[in-house]
Amino acid sequence: MVKRKRISCDTDRMDEDSNAQQTGTPPAVQNRLYSPSNGYHRNPIAPRSGAIVGKPSTAKKIVVKNLSVRPLDEDYPGKAWTRLKGAVDAIHGSTSISGTKEELYQDVQNLCTNKLAKHLYDQLRSVCSQHIRANLNSFAIPSAPEDPLLFLKGINVFWESHCQQMIMIRSIFLYLDRTYVIYNPGSLSIWDTGLELFREFLLKHSSVESRTVDGLLMLIRRERLGDVVDLSLLKSLLRMFLHLQIYDLAFEAKFIADTHLLYSREGRDFVLELDVPAYLTHVKTRLKEEELRLDTYLNHTTSKPLISLVEEQLLGEHVDTLINKGFDFLLTNNRIDDLCLMYDLFRRCNALLKLREAFGNHIKKEGAKIVTNPSDDSEMVQNLLNFKEKTDIILERCFHSNDKYVSIVKDSFEYFINKRQNRPAELLAKYIDNKLKSGNKVFTEDELDHLLDRVMVVFRFIHGKDVFEAFYKKDLAKRLLVGRSASVDAEKSMLSKLKQECGSAFTSKLEGMFKDMDISRDLMTTFRPHLQHQDLPGNIDMTVNVLTSGYWPTYQPVEAHILPEMVRYQDAFKSFYLNKHKGRKLHWQSTLGHCVLKATFSETKELQVSIFQGIVLLLFNSADEITLDDLRHLSGIDDINLFRTLQSLACGKARVILKRPPGKDITEGDTFIFNSDFRHKLYRIKINQIQLRETPEENVATQGQVFQDRQYAIDAAVVRIMKTRKQLTHALLLAEIYKQIKFPLKPGDIKKRIESLIEREYVKRDKDNSQMYIYMA
């Protein structure tokens, strides 16, 4: 009997009872109309006769009659399966199918709607199983192709045919796939059933599986060696493994093992045969090739183990060898591209730490060659600047300004520059002095400022900044007093850089020197009108610089017989100044004074000379020829300064006096003659460059002053610490001193200063513990 259920249209819902649960057929499929030729029919849907039309208050109602399934003829299932099996066999045999696909589809539907879906599913599975078993067996028998390539092509043809056949079979059995399989979760779809059967029989025939995998590995090996292989065949068979879900189990593990064997052997051989740049290029090429294989035919899941393996075998295992064999060569020869490649490759195998350490060691080694060779002192600073610039370029372009590499560069430069204490700081100050002197036309203002910035970078690495300060202050004093500074702006720019780097305490004395020069200029503007009211001989234009002793370097007073006219001018200024500034003392320093003399040779010239040179030259107004003993007596200059002065006048480029006998050195018994035939292309000739040159005595005195200042600094630090802590052990006192003192110290030097303070009763040792110090108020 057919059940009926009314459905109200005003609720917009339709419920129906069906036999879908029994047949596995959804209602949407059951409600189709089929022709009587199919062996059964269904009743049409008819509206209920009691419906009232045209009354808004009465809802329209329809009645849906369920499908009435008439039983199949007894021989219909057998005949239908015969037709369906014939179609499947024709598809497997690649022959034409008898009948139409629509009729075959209808047979499947009729069987499914009459509760024969499971039986039909099992029959289809059995037929497919027999076909796959028979074909795979043909590859397992001895008559299978021995050639690996032919064997792979055969497997690939069978696989592609199988896929096409399963698609056609599914199109015929689509009704079964969409009804029975959906409502039976334990059953696989027709396509998945084909894959399961293929996988099952392939795994049973281990020889077929292993021959397939071995053939694939053979093709990949040949391709890696540069041979041309069928990439489409590789891709198709590997996709087969993926679809069968045996890619990892059957292929990937063996592929990784085979790759390991290849690249481990290749790495060992090539790292010895090739130079480092060629080897790195080879590794880069290999990595690109493997990435291309991943894009072409390998599965993406192979990417991580494959690339990691190549990196480890070609790079990770040979990091030390590559660094020792060629890293220094690349750095020394500035091989930027090769260094970039090495950094990028080493980053992939986590070897940047070793590369960074090697970079630091190279900097220390090359830097030590620059600093520790006394014969190259004249070029030390320029070589340091060039080396730092080269290192910075490599750091930026090759190592991408990696923070850790920046740190290793700083530590390495700081290490080797301070291996030779004091000397780099001294030479750096002299280098700056040379660049800031007048007459240096090599640089523009911008270029000079850039150069000073580079110098400051090197200055940061120096521990003994007090040494730099001492020599820089001495040279700055000469430039200011002799008037040989190239640019006041450049001088103040350098001062600003030092202040920014070291603080205002470091530059306070240097700033005081500039302040003294400004005050002296203002002072002279008031002194010159004062001279007009004085009765002084001659026509001398005197300029005096008043220096504050605490700002400027210490100069030892040198006696000389100043001309009486000059002495009267000095006395006039002294009287003028002391009347203006009560309680102050003036001490004349002749060593850095200079003057301009008008001299008459065959032509008139102006000579810019030092005070000592001027004293000597003025003596030739009374005689054309004077012996060394007479010059010593008449000038009153000590022998060291007298010999230097005479050498500059008689043995230099501008020889305004002549020496007899001729020679480069001044010796006892020499006689000096006025050179009346002296000629020069310039009208004003500077002969006082000798004042700017450092004498050995000045160098020793400057170093001695630095040593003395350091002793004072240590003493002050010890007293300051002990005054705060009252008592302290020797070890703790040393630790506190190292925190406060910026210049390099040795424990022995500190111990000596502590002993000195004990003698002067600033501190004392504890009676019971000799390692304990006690502050004495």
C-alpha positions in Angstrom: 0.0 0.0 0.0 1.2 3.5 -0.8 1.4 5.9 2.2 0.4 9.5 1.8 1.1 12.5 3.9 -0.3 16.0 3.4 2.1 18.9 3.1 0.8 22.4 3.9 2.0 25.0 1.4 1.7 27.9 3.9 4.5 26.5 6.1 6.9 26.2 3.1 8.1 22.8 4.2 7.6 19.3 2.8 8.0 16.1 4.7 7.7 12.7 3.2 8.1 9.2 4.2 10.2 7.1 1.9 12.0 3.9 1.7 15.3 5.7 1.3 16.7 4.1 4.4 15.8 0.7 3.1 17.2 1.2 -0.4 19.9 3.7 0.2 18.3 6.0 -2.3 17.7 9.7 -1.5 14.2 11.1 -2.1 15.4 13.5 -4.7 16.4 10.5 -6.9 13.3 8.4 -6.2 10.9 11.2 -7.3 12.0 11.0 -10.9 9.6 9.6 -13.6 10.8 6.6 -15.5 9.4 5.0 -18.6 7.5 1.6 -18.3 10.2 0.1 -20.5 12.5 0.1 -17.5 10.4 -2.6 -15.9 8.6 -0.5 -13.3 6.6 2.8 -13.0 5.6 5.3 -10.4 2.3 7.1 -9.6 2.1 10.7 -10.6 1.7 13.4 -8.0 -2.0 14.7 -7.9 -3.5 17.6 -6.0 -6.1 16.8 -3.4 -9.6 17.3 -4.8 -10.8 19.1 -1.7 -8.7 22.2 -2.1 -10.5 25.5 -2.2 -9.3 28.1 -4.7 -9.7 31.8 -4.4 -10.3 32.1 -0.6 -7.5 33.9 1.1 -8.3 32.5 4.5 -8.0 28.9 3.4 -4.5 27.5 2.8 -3.8 25.5 -0.3 -2.8 21.9 0.3 -1.2 19.3 -1.9 -0.7 15.6 -1.4 2.6 14.0 -2.4 2.4 10.3 -3.2 5.5 8.3 -2.5 7.3 6.2 -5.2 5.7 2.9 -5.7 8.4 0.4 -6.7 7.3 -2.7 -8.6 9.4 -5.8 -8.0 11.9 -6.7 -10.8 11.5 -9.7 -13.0 13.4 -12.7 -11.6 15.9 -12.8 -14.5 16.4 -9.0 -14.6 19.3 -8.8 -12.0 21.3 -11.5 -13.8 20.8 -10.0 -17.2 21.6 -6.6 -16.0 24.9 -7.7 -14.4 25.8 -9.6 -17.5 25.4 -6.4 -19.5 27.3 -4.4 -16.9 30.2 -6.9 -16.6 30.5 -7.0 -20.3 30.9 -3.2 -20.3 33.5 -3.3 -17.6 35.4 -6.1 -19.4 35.2 -4.0 -22.6 36.7 -1.0 -20.8 39.5 -3.1 -19.3 40.1 -4.6 -22.7 40.0 -1.2 -24.4 37.2 -2.4 -26.8 33.8 -0.9 -27.6 30.9 -1.3 -25.3 27.7 -3.0 -26.5 24.7 -0.9 -25.8 24.5 2.7 -24.7 25.8 4.1 -21.4 22.3 5.4 -20.6 21.0 1.9 -20.6 23.9 0.7 -18.5 23.3 3.5 -16.1 19.6 2.6 -15.9 20.5 -1.0 -15.1 22.7 0.2 -12.2 19.9 2.4 -10.9 17.3 -0.3 -11.1 19.5 -2.7 -9.2 20.2 -0.1 -6.5 16.6 0.9 -6.1 15.7 -2.7 -5.5 18.1 -3.3 -2.6 20.8 -4.9 -4.8 23.4 -2.1 -4.3 25.7 -4.0 -2.0 25.7 -7.1 -4.2 26.4 -4.9 -7.2 29.3 -3.1 -5.4 30.9 -6.4 -4.4 30.6 -7.8 -7.9 32.2 -4.7 -9.4 35.1 -4.8 -6.9 35.7 -8.4 -7.7 36.0 -7.8 -11.4 38.4 -4.8 -11.0 40.4 -6.9 -8.5 40.9 -9.7 -11.0 41.9 -7.3 -13.8 44.5 -5.4 -11.6 45.9 -8.7 -10.3 46.3 -10.2 -13.7 48.1 -7.1 -15.1 50.5 -6.6 -12.1 51.3 -10.3 -12.2 52.6 -9.8 -15.8 55.2 -7.4 -14.4 56.3 -9.9 -11.7 57.0 -12.8 -14.1 60.4 -13.5 -15.6 59.2 -12.3 -19.0 58.8 -8.8 -17.8 61.1 -6.2 -19.5 64.7 -6.3 -18.1 65.5 -2.8 -19.2 64.6 -0.5 -16.3 63.3 2.2 -18.6 61.0 -0.1 -20.5 59.8 -1.6 -17.3 58.9 1.9 -15.9 57.2 2.8 -19.2 55.1 -0.3 -18.9 54.1 0.4 -15.4 53.2 3.9 -16.3 51.1 2.8 -19.3 49.2 0.4 -17.0 48.7 3.1 -14.3 47.4 5.7 -16.8 45.1 3.1 -18.4 43.9 2.1 -15.0 43.1 5.7 -14.1 41.2 6.2 -17.4 39.3 2.9 -17.0 38.2 3.7 -13.5 36.9 7.1 -14.6 34.8 5.4 -17.3 33.6 2.7 -15.0 32.6 5.2 -12.4 30.6 7.1 -15.0 28.5 4.0 -15.6 28.2 3.1 -11.9 27.7 6.8 -10.9 24.3 6.0 -9.3 25.9 3.4 -7.1 28.8 5.8 -6.2 26.3 8.5 -5.2 23.9 6.4 -3.2 25.2 3.2 -1.7 28.7 4.6 -1.0 27.4 7.8 0.6 25.0 6.0 3.0 27.6 3.3 3.9 30.6 5.1 5.4 32.6 1.9 5.5 32.6 1.6 1.8 35.1 3.3 -0.5 34.1 5.2 -3.6 34.6 3.4 -6.9 37.7 5.6 -7.6 39.2 5.0 -4.2 38.4 1.2 -4.5 40.5 1.2 -7.7 43.4 2.9 -5.9 43.1 0.5 -2.9 43.2 -2.6 -5.1 46.1 -1.2 -7.1 48.0 -0.4 -3.9 47.2 -3.8 -2.4 48.5 -5.8 -5.3 51.5 -3.6 -5.8 52.6 -4.0 -2.2 52.0 -7.8 -2.5 54.3 -7.9 -5.5 57.4 -6.4 -3.8 59.5 -7.1 -6.8 57.4 -4.8 -8.9 57.5 -2.1 -6.3 61.2 -2.4 -5.8 62.0 -2.4 -9.5 59.8 0.6 -10.0 61.5 2.5 -7.2 65.0 1.4 -8.3 64.2 2.6 -11.8 63.0 6.0 -10.6 66.2 6.4 -8.5 68.3 5.4 -11.6 66.6 8.1 -13.7 67.1 10.7 -11.0 70.8 9.8 -10.7 71.3 10.1 -14.4 69.5 13.4 -14.4 71.8 14.7 -11.6 74.8 13.7 -13.7 73.5 15.9 -16.5 71.8 13.2 -18.8 68.5 14.0 -20.5 65.7 11.8 -19.0 62.0 11.6 -19.5 60.8 14.0 -16.7 57.1 13.3 -17.6 57.6 9.6 -16.8 59.2 10.5 -13.5 56.4 12.9 -12.6 53.7 10.5 -13.6 55.1 7.5 -11.6 55.8 9.7 -8.5 52.2 11.0 -8.7 51.1 7.3 -8.8 52.9 6.7 -5.5 51.2 9.8 -4.1 47.8 8.7 -5.1 48.4 5.2 -3.7 49.6 6.9 -0.5 52.9 4.9 -0.5 55.2 7.8 -1.5 56.8 8.1 1.9 57.0 4.4 2.6 58.1 3.1 -0.8 60.0 6.0 -2.4 61.0 8.9 -0.2 63.1 7.0 2.3 65.1 5.2 -0.4 65.5 8.5 -2.3 66.9 10.3 0.7 69.3 7.5 1.4 70.5 7.5 -2.3 70.8 11.3 -2.2 72.9 11.1 1.0 75.3 8.6 -0.6 75.7 10.8 -3.7 76.3 14.1 -1.9 78.5 12.7 0.9 80.9 11.3 -1.7 80.7 14.4 -3.9 81.3 16.7 -1.0 84.4 14.8 0.1 85.9 14.8 -3.4 85.0 18.2 -4.6 86.1 20.1 -1.5 89.6 18.9 -2.1 89.6 19.3 -5.8 88.1 22.7 -6.2 89.1 26.0 -4.8 86.6 27.7 -2.4 84.9 30.0 -4.9 84.3 27.2 -7.4 83.1 24.8 -4.7 80.6 27.4 -3.3 79.3 28.0 -6.8 78.9 24.2 -7.3 76.9 24.0 -4.0 74.7 26.9 -5.1 74.1 25.1 -8.4 73.2 21.8 -6.7 70.7 23.5 -4.4 69.0 25.2 -7.3 68.8 21.9 -9.2 67.2 20.2 -6.2 64.7 23.0 -5.8 63.9 22.6 -9.5 63.3 18.9 -9.0 60.9 19.7 -6.2 59.0 22.0 -8.5 59.1 19.5 -11.4 58.3 16.0 -10.1 59.1 15.6 -6.4 56.4 16.1 -3.7 56.6 19.2 -1.5 56.9 17.0 1.6 60.4 16.0 0.4 61.6 19.6 0.4 62.7 19.9 4.0 64.6 16.6 4.3 66.1 16.9 0.8 67.4 20.5 1.1 68.6 19.9 4.6 70.5 16.8 3.5 72.2 18.7 0.6 73.2 21.6 2.9 74.6 19.3 5.5 76.6 17.0 3.2 77.9 19.7 0.9 78.3 22.5 3.5 77.8 21.4 7.1 80.4 18.6 6.9 83.0 20.9 5.3 82.6 24.2 7.1 86.0 24.1 8.8 87.7 23.0 5.6 86.2 25.8 3.6 87.1 28.4 6.2 90.6 27.2 6.6 91.2 26.8 2.9 89.9 30.0 1.4 88.2 32.4 3.8 91.3 34.5 4.4 92.0 34.5 0.7 88.5 35.9 -0.1 88.9 38.6 2.5 92.4 39.6 1.6 91.5 39.9 -2.1 88.2 41.6 -1.5 86.1 38.9 -3.3 82.8 40.5 -2.5 80.6 38.3 -4.5 82.2 35.1 -3.2 81.9 36.3 0.3 78.2 37.1 -0.2 77.7 33.6 -1.5 79.6 32.0 1.4 77.6 34.0 4.0 74.3 33.1 2.4 75.2 29.4 2.1 76.6 29.2 5.7 73.5 30.8 7.0 71.5 27.9 5.5 73.5 25.3 7.5 73.7 27.3 10.7 77.5 27.9 10.4 77.5 31.7 10.9 79.1 31.4 14.3 82.2 29.7 12.9 82.3 32.2 10.0 82.0 35.1 12.5 84.9 33.7 14.6 87.0 33.3 11.5 86.2 36.9 10.4 87.3 38.2 13.8 90.5 36.2 13.7 91.3 37.5 10.3 90.8 41.1 11.4 93.1 40.5 14.5 95.8 38.9 12.3 95.8 41.5 9.6 95.4 44.4 12.0 98.3 43.2 14.1 100.5 43.3 11.0 99.6 47.0 10.7 100.1 48.0 14.3 103.0 45.9 15.5 105.5 46.7 12.7 107.5 49.8 13.8 109.0 50.3 10.3 105.5 51.1 9.0 104.6 53.6 11.7 104.5 56.5 9.2 101.7 54.7 7.3 100.0 53.1 10.3 97.0 55.4 10.6 96.3 55.5 6.9 96.5 51.8 6.7 94.2 51.4 9.7 91.6 53.7 8.0 91.9 51.8 4.7 91.6 48.5 6.5 88.5 49.7 8.5 86.9 51.0 5.3 87.5 47.7 3.6 86.1 45.8 6.6 83.0 48.0 6.7 82.3 47.4 3.0 82.5 43.6 3.5 80.4 43.9 6.7 77.6 45.8 4.9 77.6 44.1 1.5 78.5 40.6 2.4 77.3 40.1 5.9 74.3 42.5 5.7 75.4 44.5 8.8 74.6 41.5 11.0 74.6 42.8 14.6 76.9 40.0 15.8 79.3 40.6 13.0 79.4 44.3 13.8 80.2 43.4 17.4 83.0 41.0 16.4 84.5 43.8 14.2 84.5 46.2 17.1 86.1 43.7 19.5 88.7 42.6 17.0 89.8 46.2 16.2 89.9 47.0 19.8 92.0 44.0 20.5 94.8 44.5 17.9 95.0 48.3 18.1 95.8 48.1 21.8 98.4 45.3 21.5 100.9 48.1 21.1 100.1 50.5 23.9 100.2 54.3 23.4 101.9 54.3 20.0 98.6 54.1 17.9 97.1 56.9 20.0 100.2 59.0 19.5 100.3 58.4 15.7 96.5 59.1 15.4 97.0 62.5 17.0 99.9 63.3 14.7 97.9 62.2 11.7 95.1 64.6 12.5 97.7 67.3 13.1 99.1 66.7 9.6 95.7 67.0 8.0 94.7 70.2 10.0 97.9 72.1 9.2 97.7 75.0 6.8 99.1 74.3 3.3 97.2 71.0 3.1 95.3 71.5 -0.2 94.4 67.8 -0.7 90.9 67.9 0.8 87.9 70.1 0.5 86.0 71.0 3.7 83.5 68.2 3.2 86.2 65.6 2.4 88.2 66.7 5.5 85.1 66.4 7.7 84.5 62.9 6.3 88.1 62.0 7.0 87.8 63.2 10.6 84.7 61.1 11.0 86.7 58.0 9.8 89.5 58.9 12.2 87.0 59.1 15.1 85.9 55.6 14.3 89.4 54.3 14.9 89.8 56.6 17.9 86.9 54.8 19.6 88.9 51.5 19.7 91.9 53.1 21.6 92.1 52.5 25.3 94.8 55.1 26.0 92.8 58.1 25.1 94.8 60.2 27.6 97.9 59.6 25.3 96.0 60.9 22.4 94.8 63.9 24.3 98.4 64.8 25.4 99.8 64.7 21.8 96.8 66.3 20.3 96.9 69.2 22.7 100.6 69.7 22.0 100.1 69.7 18.3 97.0 71.9 18.5 99.0 74.4 20.6 101.7 74.6 17.9 99.1 75.1 15.1 97.3 77.9 17.0 100.4 79.7 18.2 102.4 79.5 15.0 99.3 80.3 12.9 99.5 77.1 10.9 95.9 75.9 11.4 94.2 75.2 8.0 90.7 76.1 9.2 89.2 77.3 12.5 86.0 75.6 11.4 87.8 72.3 10.9 89.5 72.6 14.3 86.2 73.3 16.1 84.5 70.5 14.2 87.2 68.1 15.4 86.8 69.4 18.9 83.0 68.9 18.7 83.5 65.3 17.6 85.9 64.6 20.5 83.4 66.2 23.0 80.6 64.1 21.7 82.7 60.9 21.9 84.5 61.5 25.3 82.5 64.1 27.1 83.1 67.7 28.1 85.7 66.8 30.7 88.0 65.5 27.9 87.8 68.6 25.8 87.6 71.3 28.5 91.3 72.2 28.3 91.2 72.2 24.5 88.2 74.5 24.5 90.2 76.7 27.0 92.9 77.0 24.4 90.5 78.4 21.8 89.1 80.7 24.4 92.6 82.1 25.2 93.2 82.8 21.5 89.9 84.8 21.3 90.7 86.7 24.5 94.2 87.5 23.2 92.8 88.9 19.9 90.5 91.2 21.9 93.4 92.2 24.1 95.6 93.2 21.2 92.9 95.5 19.8 93.3 97.6 23.0 97.1 97.2 23.3 98.0 98.6 19.9 96.4 102.0 20.6 98.3 101.9 23.9 101.6 101.5 22.0 101.1 104.8 20.1 101.6 106.7 23.4 104.8 104.8 24.2 108.2 106.0 23.2 109.5 102.7 21.7 112.3 102.3 19.2 111.9 100.8 15.7 108.7 100.0 13.9 107.8 96.6 15.4 104.3 95.2 15.1 104.1 92.8 18.1 101.3 90.4 18.7 101.1 88.6 22.1 99.0 85.5 23.0 98.3 85.2 26.7 98.0 81.5 27.6 96.4 80.1 30.7 98.9 77.6 32.1 96.3 75.0 33.1 95.0 74.7 29.5 98.2 74.6 27.5 101.0 72.1 27.4 103.9 72.7 29.8 106.9 74.4 28.2 110.3 74.6 29.8 111.6 78.1 29.8 114.6 78.5 27.4 117.0 81.4 27.8 118.1 83.5 24.8 119.6 86.9 24.2 116.5 88.8 22.9 117.3 92.1 21.1 117.0 95.1 23.4 114.3 96.6 21.1 112.2 93.5 21.5 112.7 93.4 25.3 111.4 97.0 25.5 108.2 95.9 23.7 107.8 92.9 26.0 108.1 95.2 29.0 105.6 97.6 27.6 103.0 94.8 27.2 103.8 93.3 30.6 103.2 96.7 32.2 99.9 97.1 30.2 98.6 93.7 31.1 99.5 93.7 34.8 97.9 97.1 35.2 94.7 95.6 33.7 94.8 92.3 35.6 96.1 92.7 39.1 97.8 89.7 40.8 98.6 87.8 37.7 102.0 86.6 36.6 103.5 86.5 33.1 106.2 84.2 31.9 107.5 84.7 28.4 107.8 81.5 26.2 110.2 82.0 23.3 110.1 78.5 21.9 106.8 79.0 20.0 107.2 82.7 19.1 107.8 83.7 15.5 108.5 86.9 13.6 108.8 88.3 10.1 112.2 89.8 9.0 112.8 91.9 6.0 116.2 90.7 4.4 118.2 92.1 1.6 120.0 89.7 -0.6 120.5 90.2 -4.3 116.8 91.0 -4.0 114.6 91.9 -1.0 112.7 89.1 0.7 110.5 88.7 3.8 111.5 85.7 6.0 108.9 84.2 8.4 111.1 82.6 11.1 111.0 81.5 14.7 112.3 83.7 17.5 115.5 81.7 17.7 116.0 81.9 13.9 115.4 85.6 14.1 118.0 86.1 16.8 120.6 84.2 14.8 119.9 86.0 11.5 120.0 89.5 13.1 123.5 88.7 14.3 124.6 88.8 10.6 123.7 92.5 10.4 127.1 93.1 12.1 129.2 90.4 10.3 128.9 88.4 7.2 130.8 85.4 8.7 130.3 84.0 12.2 131.7 80.9 13.8 129.6 78.4 15.8 131.3 79.4 19.1 130.5 83.1 18.4 126.9 82.3 17.6 126.6 80.3 20.8 128.0 83.1 22.8 126.1 86.0 21.1 122.7 84.3 20.9 122.6 82.6 24.4 120.6 79.7 22.9 121.3 76.3 24.4 123.1 73.8 22.0 120.1 71.6 21.2 118.0 74.5 20.0 120.9 76.3 18.4 122.0 73.3 16.4 118.4 72.8 15.2 118.1 76.5 14.3 121.3 76.6 12.3 120.5 73.3 10.5 117.1 74.8 9.4 118.9 78.0 8.1 122.0 76.5 6.5 121.0 72.9 5.5 117.3 73.2 4.6 115.6 74.1 1.3 115.9 77.8 1.8 119.5 78.4 2.7 119.8 82.0 3.7 123.2 81.3 5.3 125.9 78.9 4.2 127.9 76.4 6.2 131.6 75.7 5.9 132.5 72.9 5.5 129.3 71.9 3.7 127.2 69.0 5.2 123.8 68.1 6.6 124.8 68.1 10.2 126.1 70.9 12.5 129.5 70.1 14.1 131.9 71.9 16.3 134.2 74.3 14.3 131.7 75.1 11.6 131.5 78.6 10.3 128.4 80.2 8.9 128.4 82.8 6.1 125.6 85.2 5.0 124.2 84.0 1.6 124.1 87.3 -0.3 123.3 85.4 -3.6 120.1 83.7 -2.1 117.2 83.6 -4.5 113.7 82.3 -4.2 110.5 82.5 -6.4 108.4 83.7 -3.4 108.6 87.1 -1.8 107.6 85.8 1.7 109.4 82.6 2.6 108.5 80.4 5.5 111.5 79.0 7.2 109.9 78.3 10.7 108.5 74.9 9.8 111.0 73.6 12.3 108.8 74.8 15.1 106.1 72.4 14.0 108.3 69.4 14.0 108.4 67.3 17.1 111.8 66.7 18.6 112.7 63.5 20.4 113.0 65.5 23.6 109.4 66.8 23.2 108.1 63.2 22.6 109.8 61.9 25.7 108.5 64.8 27.7 104.9 64.3 26.5 105.0 60.6 27.3 106.5 61.4 30.7 103.7 63.9 31.3 101.1 61.2 30.4 102.7 58.7 32.8 102.7 61.3 35.6 99.1 62.2 34.9 98.2 58.5 35.1 99.9 58.2 38.4 97.9 61.2 39.7 94.7 59.6 38.3 95.3 56.3 40.1 96.1 58.1 43.4 92.9 60.2 43.1 90.9 57.1 42.4 92.3 55.1 45.3 91.7 58.0 47.8 88.2 58.6 46.4 87.3 55.0 46.8 88.8 54.5 50.3 87.2 57.7 51.5 83.8 56.4 50.6 84.3 52.8 51.7 86.6 53.4 54.7 88.1 50.0 54.5 88.5 47.5 51.6 90.3 44.3 50.7 93.0 44.5 48.0 91.0 42.5 45.5 87.9 44.7 45.9 90.0 47.8 45.7 91.5 46.7 42.4 88.0 45.9 41.0 86.8 49.4 41.9 89.9 51.1 40.4 89.4 49.2 37.1 85.8 50.5 37.0 86.9 54.1 37.4 90.1 54.3 35.4 89.7 54.3 31.6 93.3 53.8 30.5 94.9 50.4 30.5 96.4 49.3 33.9 98.5 46.5 35.2 98.1 45.2 38.8 101.8 46.0 39.4 101.2 49.7 38.6 98.3 49.9 41.0 100.3 48.2 43.8 103.0 50.8 43.4 100.6 53.7 43.8 99.0 52.1 46.8 102.4 51.7 48.4 103.1 55.4 47.7 99.8 56.4 49.3 100.7 54.3 52.4 104.0 56.1 52.7 102.2 59.4 52.4 99.7 58.2 55.1 96.6 58.4 53.0 95.8 54.7 53.7 97.2 52.0 55.9 97.2 48.2 56.2 95.2 46.4 58.8 97.5 45.0 61.5 95.8 41.6 61.5 95.1 41.3 57.7 97.7 42.6 55.3 95.2 42.4 52.4 92.9 44.9 54.1 93.3 48.6 53.6 92.0 51.3 55.9 91.4 55.0 55.0 93.2 57.5 57.2 91.3 60.7 57.6 
